[in-house]
């Protein structure tokens, strides 16, 4: 079959996908290293997504990122799967080899940990509270446990937190904790891994678990502060972060898998920040 693309083409697949910043990030990587590559976003129907991803590779696509709601559903496309993807139970990165086999990987967790390390806000034996027991939480647990942190999972439906903690109990110190018992513990980092931010909601956690030194991290990213970030600031935290650093770092690990080059994350975050400021300034009326 003829190659459809003149350049090496990579893509992110999802539904919805219009909000994705992955093309901005990866195309900036290509400029940094003068690579003749292009990264696009592709909206997939929920019915024929496997067929469409296969078609992308057959027509010359070299690699892909997978986002919601397909991360748990692309295992059947892969000939090889990394250990961290197996443990996470989801795949966010696909790589096509020259022999036409496909590797499935997950860079979400290592991207999250890389961002914490870059910001110098994590140490071994830190107590980390993860709010939420869905796919976002699942993706970051293994690298944090491997690094040596103590993980606590809480969720509005506590049984989901119990099930998730049991799945990872062989990899390190992890336990489930009810919302009402949170104030019995002291946490170094609190991570919002729920979808609450999408709907401008705030996870149901007691405000007295947030202290001045508590690091609060919302995995959800948008240009303004999320309500979770505002909540944490209002109750005293001096260290509040959104998910842009994780987004760039997980992209960097995907890029490394495809090109064997680890891109400059700090430059990329600066580029995105400047672009956001320019966009905001253009919208101002004087």
Secondary structure as UniProt FT lines:
FT   STRAND          8..14
FT   TURN            18..19
FT   HELIX           22..32
FT   TURN            33..34
FT   STRAND          37..43
FT   HELIX           49..58
FT   TURN            59..60
FT   STRAND          61..66
FT   TURN            68..69
FT   TURN            71..72
FT   HELIX           75..77
FT   STRAND          80..81
FT   HELIX           83..88
FT   STRAND          93..96
FT   TURN            98..99
FT   STRAND          102..105
FT   HELIX           108..118
FT   TURN            119..120
FT   TURN            124..125
FT   STRAND          127..131
FT   HELIX           135..147
FT   STRAND          150..154
FT   HELIX           158..167
FT   HELIX           169..171
FT   STRAND          174..176
FT   HELIX           179..184
FT   STRAND          189..192
FT   HELIX           196..199
FT   HELIX           207..209
FT   TURN            212..213
FT   STRAND          215..218
FT   HELIX           227..234
FT   TURN            235..236
FT   STRAND          239..241
FT   HELIX           244..259
FT   HELIX           265..283
//
